[in-house]
Amino acid sequence: MISVNPASLEVIAKYQPLKKTEILNKINLTHDEFLSWKDVPIDKRKDVLIKISDELLGNVDYHASIITSEMGKPIRESRLEVEKCAWVCKYYAENAEFFLEREVIKTDASLSYLGYEPLGVVFGVMPWNFPYWQVFRFIAPSLMAGNVCLVKHASNVSGCALAIEELVKKACDNKNIFNVLLIDSSMVSSVIENNHIKAVTLTGSEHAGSSVAMTAGREIKKTLLELGGSDPFIVLSDADVDDSVKKGVISRFLNAGQSCIAAKRFIVDSIVYDEFIDKMLIEIKKLKLGDPMDESTSIGPLAKIEFVDEISELVDSSVTQGARLLYGGKRDGSYYSPTLLVDVKENMDVFKKETFGPVMCISKCEDEDHAIDLANNSV
């Protein structure tokens, strides 16, 4: 398992995947810790989350540099990600007790209530695009609820995974409430099948989600999935075009467009279509492509060089199908320039497929009903 700096294409570190016996040992250690952690008073769980939050805030640059080095996110965005992780730890530390309160239900019985009990070991399969946030938003509520967590992180961000593991162990006397499994994706099903695993969550592709859900379903285990998206950004004739352009740039190009919840398909009313494109083009030209460690960089490299192949092919095929390339469409190593495609039709690849890169595609609609029809036409 190799971590490569996508900006320089230099190898950061190589990691040896765990053997089957080592995987079982980690699962057993985590399960054994659950037997103690579930009885730890919530105030002490809170203290652990607050320590983690303080540690993150006290070492923002350290953690941000790991993110940027491993997956190429501009350092400014990495800092914001670390700070958001600190916030989510503090949020659940301060609010979990309220969330977990018993809810009394009126029945004919002397007392009926809805209660919350910890499940046990929860297994998380996490993605590379927000390598800290995706883990912390999973483990913060889980740990506060009395569960313990195992994570299989994306293979290109193993350094992030291990840094988080070290941070949690430092903050807690219960050293195995969170453990990382350095394993290949092919081992995920066998982990889910282990009797100590009580639930599984995944953020990733539809294919990965389908595979995890199938295994968890066969084992009758709880699942929570966040999969890809092709979110529409609709601009109607009465919209504030300037504000729409400002928000559109952020929602499309944050993290170089590598986000499942980013705006993917821009659907603009014909009345403001040309104005929106003209103003959007001005803003996109301001985006600076470059070294992600540079404070002034807006767009860093994509996380893997093969992702550039995928996004380039998507843009090229759509231009062949009739889309107009107004800006960008250039590649250099792991970098792909911020790109603007207009006159995008429903039959084009860039409309039908998720664009996981710095590419904005704009389609024209005639009215609100047409916009809704286009928005709903996703796969």
VEXTOR-121565 format. One record per residue (C-alpha): residue in one letter; y, x, z; residue number from 1. Coordinates in Angstrom, 1 decimal. Layout:
// VEXTOR-121565
residuo A | py Y | px X | pz Z | num NUM;
...
END
This chain:
// VEXTOR-121565
residuo M | py 0.0 | px 0.0 | pz 0.0 | num 1;
residuo I | py 3.1 | px 1.7 | pz -1.3 | num 2;
residuo S | py 6.8 | px 1.1 | pz -0.4 | num 3;
residuo V | py 9.1 | px 2.1 | pz -3.3 | num 4;
residuo N | py 12.9 | px 2.3 | pz -3.2 | num 5;
residuo P | py 13.7 | px 0.1 | pz -6.2 | num 6;
residuo A | py 17.1 | px 1.8 | pz -6.6 | num 7;
residuo S | py 15.8 | px 5.3 | pz -7.0 | num 8;
residuo L | py 12.1 | px 4.4 | pz -7.7 | num 9;
residuo E | py 11.2 | px 7.0 | pz -5.1 | num 10;
residuo V | py 8.2 | px 6.4 | pz -2.9 | num 11;
residuo I | py 9.3 | px 5.7 | pz 0.7 | num 12;
residuo A | py 5.9 | px 5.6 | pz 2.4 | num 13;
residuo K | py 2.3 | px 4.9 | pz 1.8 | num 14;
residuo Y | py 0.2 | px 2.7 | pz 4.2 | num 15;
residuo Q | py -3.5 | px 2.5 | pz 4.5 | num 16;
residuo P | py -4.7 | px -1.1 | pz 4.5 | num 17;
residuo L | py -6.7 | px -2.2 | pz 7.6 | num 18;
residuo K | py -10.4 | px -2.2 | pz 7.5 | num 19;
residuo K | py -12.3 | px -5.3 | pz 8.3 | num 20;
residuo T | py -13.1 | px -4.1 | pz 11.8 | num 21;
residuo E | py -9.5 | px -3.3 | pz 12.4 | num 22;
residuo I | py -8.4 | px -6.7 | pz 11.2 | num 23;
residuo L | py -10.8 | px -8.4 | pz 13.6 | num 24;
residuo N | py -9.6 | px -6.2 | pz 16.4 | num 25;
residuo K | py -6.0 | px -7.2 | pz 15.8 | num 26;
residuo I | py -6.9 | px -10.9 | pz 15.7 | num 27;
residuo N | py -8.8 | px -10.6 | pz 18.9 | num 28;
residuo L | py -6.0 | px -8.7 | pz 20.7 | num 29;
residuo T | py -3.5 | px -11.3 | pz 19.6 | num 30;
residuo H | py -5.8 | px -14.2 | pz 20.7 | num 31;
residuo D | py -6.4 | px -12.5 | pz 24.1 | num 32;
residuo E | py -2.7 | px -12.2 | pz 24.6 | num 33;
residuo F | py -2.3 | px -15.9 | pz 23.9 | num 34;
residuo L | py -4.4 | px -16.7 | pz 26.9 | num 35;
residuo S | py -1.7 | px -15.1 | pz 29.0 | num 36;
residuo W | py 1.4 | px -15.9 | pz 27.0 | num 37;
residuo K | py 0.9 | px -19.6 | pz 26.9 | num 38;
residuo D | py 1.3 | px -19.7 | pz 30.7 | num 39;
residuo V | py 4.4 | px -17.5 | pz 30.8 | num 40;
residuo P | py 7.3 | px -19.6 | pz 32.1 | num 41;
residuo I | py 9.8 | px -20.6 | pz 29.3 | num 42;
residuo D | py 12.6 | px -18.8 | pz 31.1 | num 43;
residuo K | py 10.7 | px -15.5 | pz 30.7 | num 44;
residuo R | py 9.9 | px -16.2 | pz 27.0 | num 45;
residuo K | py 13.7 | px -16.9 | pz 26.7 | num 46;
residuo D | py 14.4 | px -13.4 | pz 28.1 | num 47;
residuo V | py 12.2 | px -11.8 | pz 25.5 | num 48;
residuo L | py 13.9 | px -13.6 | pz 22.6 | num 49;
residuo I | py 17.4 | px -12.6 | pz 24.0 | num 50;
residuo K | py 16.3 | px -9.0 | pz 24.3 | num 51;
residuo I | py 15.1 | px -9.1 | pz 20.7 | num 52;
residuo S | py 18.5 | px -10.6 | pz 19.6 | num 53;
residuo D | py 20.4 | px -8.0 | pz 21.5 | num 54;
residuo E | py 18.3 | px -5.2 | pz 20.1 | num 55;
residuo L | py 19.0 | px -6.5 | pz 16.5 | num 56;
residuo L | py 22.7 | px -6.7 | pz 17.1 | num 57;
residuo G | py 22.8 | px -3.3 | pz 18.7 | num 58;
residuo N | py 21.1 | px -1.7 | pz 15.7 | num 59;
residuo V | py 22.2 | px -3.7 | pz 12.7 | num 60;
residuo D | py 22.7 | px -0.7 | pz 10.5 | num 61;
residuo Y | py 19.3 | px 0.7 | pz 11.2 | num 62;
residuo H | py 17.5 | px -2.5 | pz 10.4 | num 63;
residuo A | py 19.7 | px -3.3 | pz 7.4 | num 64;
residuo S | py 19.0 | px 0.1 | pz 5.9 | num 65;
residuo I | py 15.3 | px -0.5 | pz 6.0 | num 66;
residuo I | py 15.7 | px -3.8 | pz 4.2 | num 67;
residuo T | py 17.9 | px -2.3 | pz 1.5 | num 68;
residuo S | py 15.7 | px 0.8 | pz 1.0 | num 69;
residuo E | py 12.5 | px -1.2 | pz 0.6 | num 70;
residuo M | py 13.7 | px -4.2 | pz -1.5 | num 71;
residuo G | py 17.1 | px -3.3 | pz -2.9 | num 72;
residuo K | py 19.4 | px -5.9 | pz -1.3 | num 73;
residuo P | py 23.1 | px -4.8 | pz -1.1 | num 74;
residuo I | py 23.7 | px -3.3 | pz 2.4 | num 75;
residuo R | py 26.3 | px -5.9 | pz 3.2 | num 76;
residuo E | py 23.8 | px -8.7 | pz 2.6 | num 77;
residuo S | py 21.2 | px -6.8 | pz 4.6 | num 78;
residuo R | py 23.5 | px -6.7 | pz 7.6 | num 79;
residuo L | py 24.1 | px -10.4 | pz 7.4 | num 80;
residuo E | py 20.4 | px -11.0 | pz 7.3 | num 81;
residuo V | py 19.8 | px -8.9 | pz 10.5 | num 82;
residuo E | py 22.6 | px -10.7 | pz 12.2 | num 83;
residuo K | py 21.2 | px -14.1 | pz 11.2 | num 84;
residuo C | py 17.8 | px -13.0 | pz 12.7 | num 85;
residuo A | py 19.6 | px -12.2 | pz 16.0 | num 86;
residuo W | py 21.2 | px -15.7 | pz 15.9 | num 87;
residuo V | py 17.9 | px -17.5 | pz 15.3 | num 88;
residuo C | py 16.3 | px -15.7 | pz 18.2 | num 89;
residuo K | py 19.2 | px -16.7 | pz 20.5 | num 90;
residuo Y | py 19.2 | px -20.2 | pz 19.1 | num 91;
residuo Y | py 15.6 | px -20.9 | pz 20.0 | num 92;
residuo A | py 15.9 | px -19.1 | pz 23.3 | num 93;
residuo E | py 18.7 | px -21.4 | pz 24.3 | num 94;
residuo N | py 17.3 | px -24.6 | pz 22.8 | num 95;
residuo A | py 13.5 | px -24.5 | pz 22.9 | num 96;
residuo E | py 13.2 | px -26.0 | pz 26.3 | num 97;
residuo F | py 15.1 | px -29.1 | pz 25.1 | num 98;
residuo F | py 13.0 | px -29.3 | pz 21.9 | num 99;
residuo L | py 9.8 | px -29.1 | pz 24.0 | num 100;
residuo E | py 10.7 | px -31.8 | pz 26.5 | num 101;
residuo R | py 8.2 | px -34.6 | pz 27.0 | num 102;
residuo E | py 9.2 | px -37.8 | pz 25.2 | num 103;
residuo V | py 8.3 | px -40.8 | pz 27.3 | num 104;
residuo I | py 6.9 | px -43.7 | pz 25.3 | num 105;
residuo K | py 6.8 | px -47.3 | pz 26.5 | num 106;
residuo T | py 3.3 | px -48.7 | pz 26.6 | num 107;
residuo D | py 1.2 | px -50.9 | pz 28.9 | num 108;
residuo A | py -0.1 | px -47.8 | pz 30.7 | num 109;
residuo S | py 1.6 | px -46.5 | pz 33.8 | num 110;
residuo L | py 2.9 | px -43.4 | pz 31.9 | num 111;
residuo S | py 2.7 | px -42.5 | pz 28.3 | num 112;
residuo Y | py 4.5 | px -39.6 | pz 26.7 | num 113;
residuo L | py 4.5 | px -37.2 | pz 23.7 | num 114;
residuo G | py 4.0 | px -33.7 | pz 24.9 | num 115;
residuo Y | py 3.9 | px -30.3 | pz 23.2 | num 116;
residuo E | py 1.2 | px -27.7 | pz 23.9 | num 117;
residuo P | py 0.9 | px -24.3 | pz 22.2 | num 118;
residuo L | py -1.7 | px -24.0 | pz 19.5 | num 119;
residuo G | py -2.7 | px -20.4 | pz 19.8 | num 120;
residuo V | py -2.6 | px -17.7 | pz 17.1 | num 121;
residuo V | py -0.4 | px -18.7 | pz 14.1 | num 122;
residuo F | py -0.8 | px -16.7 | pz 11.0 | num 123;
residuo G | py 2.3 | px -16.1 | pz 8.7 | num 124;
residuo V | py 2.2 | px -14.9 | pz 5.1 | num 125;
residuo M | py 5.7 | px -13.7 | pz 4.4 | num 126;
residuo P | py 7.7 | px -12.8 | pz 1.3 | num 127;
residuo W | py 9.7 | px -9.7 | pz 0.4 | num 128;
residuo N | py 13.0 | px -11.3 | pz -0.6 | num 129;
residuo F | py 14.3 | px -11.9 | pz 3.0 | num 130;
residuo P | py 11.9 | px -9.5 | pz 4.7 | num 131;
residuo Y | py 13.4 | px -9.9 | pz 8.2 | num 132;
residuo W | py 14.7 | px -13.4 | pz 8.1 | num 133;
residuo Q | py 11.5 | px -15.0 | pz 6.9 | num 134;
residuo V | py 9.6 | px -13.3 | pz 9.8 | num 135;
residuo F | py 12.1 | px -14.1 | pz 12.5 | num 136;
residuo R | py 12.6 | px -17.7 | pz 11.6 | num 137;
residuo F | py 8.8 | px -18.1 | pz 11.9 | num 138;
residuo I | py 8.2 | px -16.2 | pz 15.1 | num 139;
residuo A | py 11.2 | px -17.2 | pz 17.1 | num 140;
residuo P | py 10.3 | px -20.9 | pz 17.5 | num 141;
residuo S | py 6.6 | px -20.1 | pz 17.6 | num 142;
residuo L | py 6.9 | px -17.6 | pz 20.5 | num 143;
residuo M | py 9.1 | px -19.9 | pz 22.5 | num 144;
residuo A | py 6.6 | px -22.7 | pz 22.1 | num 145;
residuo G | py 3.9 | px -20.4 | pz 23.7 | num 146;
residuo N | py 2.1 | px -19.4 | pz 20.5 | num 147;
residuo V | py 1.4 | px -15.9 | pz 19.4 | num 148;
residuo C | py 1.9 | px -14.6 | pz 15.8 | num 149;
residuo L | py 0.1 | px -12.5 | pz 13.2 | num 150;
residuo V | py 2.0 | px -11.6 | pz 10.0 | num 151;
residuo K | py 0.7 | px -10.4 | pz 6.6 | num 152;
residuo H | py 4.0 | px -9.3 | pz 5.0 | num 153;
residuo A | py 4.5 | px -8.5 | pz 1.3 | num 154;
residuo S | py 3.0 | px -5.1 | pz 0.5 | num 155;
residuo N | py 6.4 | px -3.6 | pz -0.7 | num 156;
residuo V | py 8.1 | px -4.2 | pz 2.6 | num 157;
residuo S | py 5.6 | px -2.9 | pz 5.1 | num 158;
residuo G | py 8.3 | px -0.8 | pz 6.7 | num 159;
residuo C | py 10.2 | px -3.9 | pz 7.6 | num 160;
residuo A | py 7.1 | px -5.5 | pz 9.0 | num 161;
residuo L | py 6.3 | px -2.5 | pz 11.2 | num 162;
residuo A | py 9.9 | px -2.2 | pz 12.4 | num 163;
residuo I | py 9.9 | px -5.8 | pz 13.5 | num 164;
residuo E | py 6.5 | px -5.3 | pz 15.3 | num 165;
residuo E | py 7.9 | px -2.3 | pz 17.1 | num 166;
residuo L | py 11.0 | px -4.2 | pz 18.1 | num 167;
residuo V | py 9.0 | px -7.1 | pz 19.6 | num 168;
residuo K | py 6.7 | px -4.8 | pz 21.5 | num 169;
residuo K | py 9.7 | px -3.0 | pz 23.0 | num 170;
residuo A | py 11.2 | px -6.3 | pz 24.2 | num 171;
residuo C | py 8.1 | px -7.8 | pz 25.8 | num 172;
residuo D | py 5.5 | px -6.7 | pz 28.4 | num 173;
residuo N | py 3.0 | px -8.8 | pz 26.6 | num 174;
residuo K | py 2.5 | px -6.3 | pz 23.8 | num 175;
residuo N | py 0.4 | px -8.4 | pz 21.5 | num 176;
residuo I | py 2.3 | px -11.6 | pz 21.1 | num 177;
residuo F | py 3.2 | px -10.4 | pz 17.6 | num 178;
residuo N | py 1.1 | px -8.1 | pz 15.4 | num 179;
residuo V | py 1.3 | px -7.1 | pz 11.7 | num 180;
residuo L | py -1.7 | px -7.1 | pz 9.5 | num 181;
residuo L | py -1.4 | px -4.4 | pz 6.7 | num 182;
residuo I | py -3.8 | px -6.1 | pz 4.3 | num 183;
residuo D | py -4.1 | px -7.0 | pz 0.7 | num 184;
residuo S | py -3.7 | px -10.6 | pz -0.4 | num 185;
residuo S | py -7.4 | px -10.8 | pz -1.1 | num 186;
residuo M | py -8.0 | px -10.7 | pz 2.6 | num 187;
residuo V | py -5.8 | px -13.6 | pz 3.5 | num 188;
residuo S | py -8.5 | px -16.3 | pz 3.2 | num 189;
residuo S | py -10.9 | px -14.4 | pz 5.5 | num 190;
residuo V | py -8.1 | px -14.2 | pz 8.2 | num 191;
residuo I | py -7.4 | px -18.0 | pz 7.9 | num 192;
residuo E | py -11.1 | px -18.6 | pz 8.3 | num 193;
residuo N | py -11.3 | px -16.7 | pz 11.6 | num 194;
residuo N | py -11.8 | px -19.1 | pz 14.5 | num 195;
residuo H | py -8.9 | px -17.7 | pz 16.5 | num 196;
residuo I | py -6.4 | px -18.6 | pz 13.8 | num 197;
residuo K | py -5.2 | px -22.1 | pz 14.6 | num 198;
residuo A | py -2.4 | px -22.6 | pz 12.0 | num 199;
residuo V | py -1.0 | px -20.8 | pz 9.0 | num 200;
residuo T | py 2.5 | px -20.7 | pz 7.3 | num 201;
residuo L | py 3.4 | px -19.2 | pz 3.9 | num 202;
residuo T | py 6.5 | px -18.6 | pz 1.9 | num 203;
residuo G | py 5.7 | px -17.6 | pz -1.6 | num 204;
residuo S | py 4.6 | px -18.7 | pz -5.0 | num 205;
residuo E | py 3.0 | px -22.0 | pz -5.9 | num 206;
residuo H | py -0.2 | px -20.1 | pz -6.7 | num 207;
residuo A | py -0.3 | px -18.4 | pz -3.3 | num 208;
residuo G | py 0.6 | px -21.6 | pz -1.5 | num 209;
residuo S | py -2.2 | px -23.5 | pz -3.3 | num 210;
residuo S | py -4.7 | px -20.8 | pz -2.3 | num 211;
residuo V | py -3.6 | px -20.8 | pz 1.3 | num 212;
residuo A | py -3.5 | px -24.6 | pz 1.6 | num 213;
residuo M | py -7.0 | px -24.9 | pz 0.0 | num 214;
residuo T | py -8.5 | px -22.5 | pz 2.6 | num 215;
residuo A | py -6.6 | px -24.0 | pz 5.5 | num 216;
residuo G | py -7.6 | px -27.5 | pz 4.4 | num 217;
residuo R | py -11.3 | px -26.5 | pz 4.2 | num 218;
residuo E | py -11.0 | px -25.1 | pz 7.7 | num 219;
residuo I | py -9.0 | px -28.2 | pz 9.0 | num 220;
residuo K | py -6.1 | px -26.1 | pz 10.1 | num 221;
residuo K | py -2.4 | px -26.9 | pz 10.1 | num 222;
residuo T | py -0.3 | px -25.5 | pz 7.3 | num 223;
residuo L | py 3.4 | px -25.2 | pz 6.5 | num 224;
residuo L | py 4.4 | px -24.0 | pz 3.0 | num 225;
residuo E | py 7.7 | px -23.0 | pz 1.4 | num 226;
residuo L | py 7.2 | px -22.5 | pz -2.3 | num 227;
residuo G | py 9.4 | px -21.8 | pz -5.3 | num 228;
residuo G | py 12.2 | px -24.0 | pz -6.5 | num 229;
residuo S | py 14.3 | px -24.7 | pz -9.5 | num 230;
residuo D | py 17.3 | px -26.3 | pz -7.8 | num 231;
residuo P | py 20.0 | px -28.0 | pz -9.9 | num 232;
residuo F | py 23.7 | px -27.3 | pz -9.3 | num 233;
residuo I | py 25.5 | px -30.4 | pz -10.8 | num 234;
residuo V | py 29.2 | px -30.3 | pz -11.7 | num 235;
residuo L | py 30.5 | px -33.8 | pz -12.7 | num 236;
residuo S | py 33.8 | px -34.6 | pz -14.4 | num 237;
residuo D | py 35.7 | px -35.2 | pz -11.2 | num 238;
residuo A | py 34.6 | px -32.0 | pz -9.6 | num 239;
residuo D | py 37.0 | px -29.3 | pz -8.3 | num 240;
residuo V | py 36.1 | px -26.7 | pz -11.0 | num 241;
residuo D | py 37.6 | px -23.7 | pz -9.3 | num 242;
residuo D | py 35.7 | px -24.5 | pz -6.1 | num 243;
residuo S | py 32.5 | px -25.2 | pz -8.0 | num 244;
residuo V | py 32.7 | px -21.8 | pz -9.7 | num 245;
residuo K | py 33.3 | px -20.0 | pz -6.5 | num 246;
residuo K | py 30.3 | px -21.6 | pz -4.8 | num 247;
residuo G | py 28.2 | px -21.4 | pz -7.9 | num 248;
residuo V | py 28.5 | px -17.6 | pz -8.1 | num 249;
residuo I | py 27.4 | px -17.2 | pz -4.5 | num 250;
residuo S | py 24.6 | px -19.7 | pz -4.7 | num 251;
residuo R | py 23.2 | px -18.1 | pz -7.9 | num 252;
residuo F | py 23.7 | px -14.4 | pz -7.4 | num 253;
residuo L | py 23.1 | px -13.8 | pz -3.7 | num 254;
residuo N | py 20.3 | px -11.4 | pz -3.3 | num 255;
residuo A | py 20.4 | px -10.8 | pz -7.0 | num 256;
residuo G | py 19.2 | px -14.4 | pz -7.5 | num 257;
residuo Q | py 15.9 | px -13.7 | pz -5.7 | num 258;
residuo S | py 15.8 | px -16.7 | pz -3.5 | num 259;
residuo C | py 13.6 | px -19.8 | pz -3.7 | num 260;
residuo I | py 16.5 | px -22.0 | pz -2.5 | num 261;
residuo A | py 19.2 | px -20.6 | pz -4.8 | num 262;
residuo A | py 20.9 | px -22.7 | pz -7.5 | num 263;
residuo K | py 18.8 | px -22.1 | pz -10.6 | num 264;
residuo R | py 19.9 | px -24.7 | pz -13.2 | num 265;
residuo F | py 23.6 | px -25.4 | pz -13.6 | num 266;
residuo I | py 24.2 | px -28.9 | pz -15.1 | num 267;
residuo V | py 27.8 | px -29.5 | pz -16.1 | num 268;
residuo D | py 29.6 | px -32.6 | pz -17.5 | num 269;
residuo S | py 30.8 | px -32.2 | pz -21.0 | num 270;
residuo I | py 34.4 | px -33.0 | pz -20.0 | num 271;
residuo V | py 34.6 | px -29.9 | pz -17.8 | num 272;
residuo Y | py 31.9 | px -27.8 | pz -19.5 | num 273;
residuo D | py 34.1 | px -25.4 | pz -21.4 | num 274;
residuo E | py 36.5 | px -24.9 | pz -18.5 | num 275;
residuo F | py 33.6 | px -24.3 | pz -16.1 | num 276;
residuo I | py 32.1 | px -21.7 | pz -18.4 | num 277;
residuo D | py 35.4 | px -19.9 | pz -19.0 | num 278;
residuo K | py 36.1 | px -19.6 | pz -15.3 | num 279;
residuo M | py 32.5 | px -18.7 | pz -14.4 | num 280;
residuo L | py 32.5 | px -15.9 | pz -17.0 | num 281;
residuo I | py 35.6 | px -14.4 | pz -15.4 | num 282;
residuo E | py 33.9 | px -14.4 | pz -11.9 | num 283;
residuo I | py 30.6 | px -13.0 | pz -13.2 | num 284;
residuo K | py 32.4 | px -10.1 | pz -14.8 | num 285;
residuo K | py 33.8 | px -9.2 | pz -11.4 | num 286;
residuo L | py 30.3 | px -8.7 | pz -9.9 | num 287;
residuo K | py 29.5 | px -5.0 | pz -9.5 | num 288;
residuo L | py 26.0 | px -3.8 | pz -10.3 | num 289;
residuo G | py 25.1 | px -0.6 | pz -8.6 | num 290;
residuo D | py 23.7 | px 1.4 | pz -5.6 | num 291;
residuo P | py 22.8 | px -1.1 | pz -2.9 | num 292;
residuo M | py 23.9 | px 1.3 | pz -0.2 | num 293;
residuo D | py 27.4 | px 1.2 | pz -1.7 | num 294;
residuo E | py 29.6 | px -1.2 | pz 0.3 | num 295;
residuo S | py 31.3 | px -2.4 | pz -2.9 | num 296;
residuo T | py 28.0 | px -3.4 | pz -4.7 | num 297;
residuo S | py 27.5 | px -7.1 | pz -5.5 | num 298;
residuo I | py 24.2 | px -6.9 | pz -7.3 | num 299;
residuo G | py 21.5 | px -4.3 | pz -6.4 | num 300;
residuo P | py 18.2 | px -3.7 | pz -8.2 | num 301;
residuo L | py 15.4 | px -6.2 | pz -8.4 | num 302;
residuo A | py 12.8 | px -5.6 | pz -5.7 | num 303;
residuo K | py 10.2 | px -4.3 | pz -8.2 | num 304;
residuo I | py 10.5 | px -2.9 | pz -11.7 | num 305;
residuo E | py 8.0 | px -5.4 | pz -13.0 | num 306;
residuo F | py 10.3 | px -8.2 | pz -12.0 | num 307;
residuo V | py 12.8 | px -6.8 | pz -14.5 | num 308;
residuo D | py 10.2 | px -7.2 | pz -17.2 | num 309;
residuo E | py 9.7 | px -10.9 | pz -16.2 | num 310;
residuo I | py 13.4 | px -11.8 | pz -16.1 | num 311;
residuo S | py 14.1 | px -9.9 | pz -19.3 | num 312;
residuo E | py 11.4 | px -11.7 | pz -21.2 | num 313;
residuo L | py 12.6 | px -15.1 | pz -19.9 | num 314;
residuo V | py 16.2 | px -14.4 | pz -21.1 | num 315;
residuo D | py 15.1 | px -13.0 | pz -24.5 | num 316;
residuo S | py 12.8 | px -16.0 | pz -25.2 | num 317;
residuo S | py 15.5 | px -18.5 | pz -24.3 | num 318;
residuo V | py 18.0 | px -16.8 | pz -26.6 | num 319;
residuo T | py 15.4 | px -17.0 | pz -29.4 | num 320;
residuo Q | py 15.1 | px -20.7 | pz -28.6 | num 321;
residuo G | py 18.8 | px -21.2 | pz -29.1 | num 322;
residuo A | py 20.6 | px -20.4 | pz -25.8 | num 323;
residuo R | py 23.8 | px -18.4 | pz -26.1 | num 324;
residuo L | py 24.1 | px -15.1 | pz -24.2 | num 325;
residuo L | py 27.7 | px -14.8 | pz -23.1 | num 326;
residuo Y | py 27.4 | px -11.9 | pz -20.8 | num 327;
residuo G | py 24.8 | px -9.4 | pz -19.5 | num 328;
residuo G | py 21.2 | px -9.4 | pz -20.5 | num 329;
residuo K | py 20.9 | px -5.7 | pz -20.1 | num 330;
residuo R | py 18.3 | px -3.7 | pz -18.1 | num 331;
residuo D | py 18.2 | px -0.2 | pz -16.7 | num 332;
residuo G | py 15.2 | px 0.8 | pz -14.6 | num 333;
residuo S | py 14.9 | px -1.8 | pz -11.7 | num 334;
residuo Y | py 18.4 | px -3.1 | pz -12.5 | num 335;
residuo Y | py 19.2 | px -6.2 | pz -14.5 | num 336;
residuo S | py 22.8 | px -7.0 | pz -15.2 | num 337;
residuo P | py 24.3 | px -10.3 | pz -14.0 | num 338;
residuo T | py 23.8 | px -12.6 | pz -17.0 | num 339;
residuo L | py 25.3 | px -15.8 | pz -18.3 | num 340;
residuo L | py 23.4 | px -18.1 | pz -20.6 | num 341;
residuo V | py 25.0 | px -21.3 | pz -21.9 | num 342;
residuo D | py 23.9 | px -24.3 | pz -24.1 | num 343;
residuo V | py 20.6 | px -24.2 | pz -22.4 | num 344;
residuo K | py 18.2 | px -27.0 | pz -23.4 | num 345;
residuo E | py 15.3 | px -28.6 | pz -21.6 | num 346;
residuo N | py 12.7 | px -27.1 | pz -23.9 | num 347;
residuo M | py 13.9 | px -23.5 | pz -23.2 | num 348;
residuo D | py 11.9 | px -21.2 | pz -20.9 | num 349;
residuo V | py 14.9 | px -20.4 | pz -18.7 | num 350;
residuo F | py 15.3 | px -24.1 | pz -17.9 | num 351;
residuo K | py 11.6 | px -24.8 | pz -17.3 | num 352;
residuo K | py 10.7 | px -21.7 | pz -15.3 | num 353;
residuo E | py 12.1 | px -20.4 | pz -12.0 | num 354;
residuo T | py 14.7 | px -17.7 | pz -12.7 | num 355;
residuo F | py 14.1 | px -15.2 | pz -9.9 | num 356;
residuo G | py 16.8 | px -12.8 | pz -10.9 | num 357;
residuo P | py 20.6 | px -12.5 | pz -11.6 | num 358;
residuo V | py 20.6 | px -15.0 | pz -14.4 | num 359;
residuo M | py 22.8 | px -18.1 | pz -14.6 | num 360;
residuo C | py 21.9 | px -20.8 | pz -17.1 | num 361;
residuo I | py 24.2 | px -23.7 | pz -17.9 | num 362;
residuo S | py 23.3 | px -27.0 | pz -19.5 | num 363;
residuo K | py 25.6 | px -29.7 | pz -20.7 | num 364;
residuo C | py 25.3 | px -33.4 | pz -19.6 | num 365;
residuo E | py 27.2 | px -36.4 | pz -20.8 | num 366;
residuo D | py 27.4 | px -38.4 | pz -17.6 | num 367;
residuo E | py 26.0 | px -38.7 | pz -14.1 | num 368;
residuo D | py 22.8 | px -40.5 | pz -15.2 | num 369;
residuo H | py 22.1 | px -37.7 | pz -17.8 | num 370;
residuo A | py 22.7 | px -35.1 | pz -15.1 | num 371;
residuo I | py 20.2 | px -36.7 | pz -12.8 | num 372;
residuo D | py 17.6 | px -36.9 | pz -15.6 | num 373;
residuo L | py 18.1 | px -33.2 | pz -16.3 | num 374;
residuo A | py 17.9 | px -32.3 | pz -12.7 | num 375;
residuo N | py 14.6 | px -34.2 | pz -12.2 | num 376;
residuo N | py 13.1 | px -32.6 | pz -15.3 | num 377;
residuo S | py 11.7 | px -29.5 | pz -13.5 | num 378;
residuo V | py 8.2 | px -28.1 | pz -13.3 | num 379;
END
